[in-house]
Amino acid sequence: MPTTSVSTHVLDTAAGRPAEGIAVRLLARAAPGTDWREAGTGTTDADGRCRDLTDPPEGTTAVRLDFAVEPYLAASGVSAFFPEVTVTFAVRPGEHYHVPLLLSPFGYSVYRGS
């Protein structure tokens, strides 16, 4: 069965640059109502990209990305309104999912990129 892959990056829209040093956790589940299982972790690099996330396990139907944004914002001298950002989305075998996070101190946006 073809594998599913996930990538992400974070852009600090208030500062107009990539957000370096944000911890990211990738969790996966096989079906609605089942437990989330950690599938990988990583940290955004100088380009805001998290390049070391592993592929979700075979049979995954949903993925969750947890971004720990509070330490990054605090280091920038900003109090975080959203200390964490969690993004959950459905996946299919053989597809690649790139999910950028656009971050500001008082809001965020995500989308399926390419």
C-alpha positions in Angstrom: 0.0 0.0 0.0 1.4 3.4 -0.9 2.6 5.5 2.1 1.1 8.8 3.1 3.6 11.7 3.8 3.2 14.9 5.7 5.3 18.1 5.7 4.8 21.5 7.2 6.4 24.9 7.7 5.6 27.9 9.8 5.7 31.5 8.7 5.6 34.4 11.2 3.3 36.8 9.4 3.8 39.5 12.0 7.5 39.5 11.5 7.4 38.6 7.8 9.9 35.7 8.1 10.0 31.9 8.7 9.5 30.8 12.3 12.5 28.9 13.6 12.6 26.6 16.6 8.9 25.6 16.9 8.5 22.1 18.2 6.1 20.0 16.1 4.4 16.7 16.9 2.8 14.5 14.3 0.1 12.1 15.6 -2.0 9.6 13.7 -5.1 7.5 14.1 -6.6 4.7 12.1 -10.3 5.5 12.5 -12.6 8.0 14.2 -12.8 7.4 17.9 -9.5 5.5 18.2 -6.6 6.8 20.2 -4.0 9.2 18.7 -0.5 7.7 18.4 2.6 9.8 18.2 4.2 9.2 14.8 7.0 11.7 14.8 8.4 14.9 16.2 10.6 17.7 14.8 11.5 21.3 15.1 11.3 24.0 12.5 14.6 25.1 11.0 15.8 28.5 9.9 13.5 28.3 6.8 10.5 27.5 9.1 10.4 24.0 7.7 10.1 20.8 9.8 12.1 18.4 7.6 12.4 15.4 9.9 8.8 14.3 10.3 8.4 10.6 9.7 5.5 9.2 7.5 2.4 8.2 9.4 1.9 4.4 9.8 0.1 2.4 7.3 -3.7 2.5 7.9 -3.7 6.1 9.1 -6.9 7.9 8.2 -6.4 11.2 10.1 -3.3 13.1 11.1 -2.8 15.8 13.8 0.0 18.3 13.9 0.6 20.0 17.3 2.7 23.2 17.1 4.2 24.5 20.4 4.2 28.2 19.5 4.3 29.8 22.9 8.1 29.5 23.4 8.7 31.0 20.0 6.4 33.9 20.6 7.8 34.5 24.1 11.4 34.6 22.7 10.1 37.3 20.3 8.8 39.3 23.3 5.2 38.6 22.5 2.6 37.1 24.8 0.9 34.1 23.1 -2.9 34.2 22.9 -2.8 30.7 21.4 0.1 28.9 23.2 -0.5 25.8 21.0 -1.9 25.2 17.6 -3.5 21.9 16.7 -4.4 21.0 13.1 -6.3 17.8 12.3 -6.9 16.6 8.8 -8.0 13.5 6.9 -5.5 11.6 4.8 -5.5 8.9 2.1 -2.8 6.4 1.2 -0.3 7.5 -1.4 -1.0 11.2 -1.0 1.4 13.9 0.2 0.0 16.6 2.5 1.9 19.8 3.0 0.2 21.9 5.7 1.7 25.4 6.2 0.9 27.4 9.4 0.7 31.2 9.1 1.3 32.5 12.6 0.7 35.8 14.3 0.5 36.6 18.0 -3.3 36.7 18.0 -4.3 34.4 15.2 -3.3 31.7 12.8 -4.3 30.2 9.5 -3.6 26.8 7.8 -4.2 25.4 4.4 -3.3 22.4 2.3 -0.3 23.4 0.2 1.6 21.6 -2.5 
